[in-house]
């Protein structure tokens, strides 16, 4: 793996386990690795990163004004997630820093996970598997009936790359799709609801796959859950903070809503323990993107963004900074 | 009019039981301590049998009930009924097609996703508190994988349509090629398995299809391939399946049915690459009610001299 002295310099931060991009990066760039130094991050950056123009943030390290103040030459921040709620986008805009995200790299896997969670909740797949493995099927007694998936009314909050793929997967199930998003999209054939409360009232399932912003924090609150009703199911593959988690736990325990499939939580990896004993809840450890294919795709998107930046081409997956 | 004797073979649905009880003289076979004596006593009053996927009517039972006119099955599969005998004796047979097609197809996709994305393991990983100590491992993507379907009837077609939403190329095997479907046909199950990442059993169980998924097919599917069975347990050579899974020759299996339900081979209980369900293909409130209505509707039509709703024989 030879490194040409002509290769551009890229600052890289990652946690010890997220090594999937190491080869891609070292093959294409000279690397300044925050994780190769014992120095605390701000010290490391002050010492070594003054001339860095591009930064790859592998994982969800918080990028705030303080951190950015140590990167006076930064022009590009490459993120490996779709969500950029961990980045102070306003500050990036102020400093003239472009930001890119994972683009479409994860979208299929996240959509697959959302549909998988929905079917698992309604058809009691996780419960059923435990039931058989515990030997209970051989004993007298009947396993409970589930709820039909096909034909359900599904309201999707967020109709971007992930939401549209969830809709595409649910259409052959005869699900009736409607959505809420910042703005109505003319190219989309589904019914638009301008507010989440009405969306919840008219649907059996709510799927959360929108970005987390100041406007969308706790977009699913108690009122929305009461509107969804006691047969209603929530699927969250967005961010934990989209839901008022304390209220959701109460709603599930009290039967205000019918069930939930959750891949994300407000304070990961902490998960409210009241959910652990509930059969109508299926939990996942923020694993919607965790397939080798997804990681390979996001690595390629990141490299493509970096190459475009260094050759003055348009970025592949720029994030709108508002 | 003397009341019509209806023999219900096993417990299957409370709503169905009630509806039958209201209309007929319902005999619950599973509560009879001495079955031969019971049959002797009631042989001239039983005119209908209600069976399901677990229990139907074999030749012996049909011979024991000379006044039997109709068998109405609470299932779409008819492998528990001696159809040849019914034809011979002019006994009518009905089942519950169409109303359960979506549920079974939904479950097939659910099994694929739960298996490939390890959703059951993810659920227990979080619920056991393990997430605090580290992330779960990577799992396998479903979208874009090739799906091979054995049997392209109502259920097989519904599965194909759903899998297409995940951009899966669809292959199939059936007794005859269907030229207009737009899916790739393979003339043998082994070739289907060789060319598919996910093999789904969705054909009826007959003498020809017993053990249609045998060792050769499993080897063709291979250590990266997975098997999904929402048909009948005997479609798969279960002994070979257990060996193939425990020896790592087959990548995984999602099973809703087994050869000797409710018995499930215990060697499967410790495997992470299987999803095991207690025959719940049509087990939703909505669908079981619709199936019950069909069973009752067929019986009512028969005894009123009207055309049957879903006649097979």
Interface residues (C-beta under 8 A of the other chain):
Chain A: X17 X108 X109 X111 X112 X113 X115 X116 X117 X119 X120 X122 X123 X124 X125 X126 X128 X129 X130 X131 X132 X133 X135 X137 X138 X142 X143 X145 X146 X147 X148 X149 X150 X151 X168 X169 X170 X171 X172 X173 X174 X268 X269 X270 X271 X273 X275 X276 X277 X282 X283 X284 X285 X286 X287 X290 X291 X292 X293 X294 X295
Chain B: X11 X102 X103 X105 X106 X107 X109 X110 X111 X113 X114 X117 X119 X120 X122 X123 X124 X125 X126 X127 X128 X129 X131 X132 X134 X135 X136 X137 X138 X139 X140 X141 X142 X143 X144 X161 X162 X164 X165 X166 X167 X261 X262 X263 X264 X269 X275 X276 X277 X278 X280 X283 X284 X285 X286 X287 X288
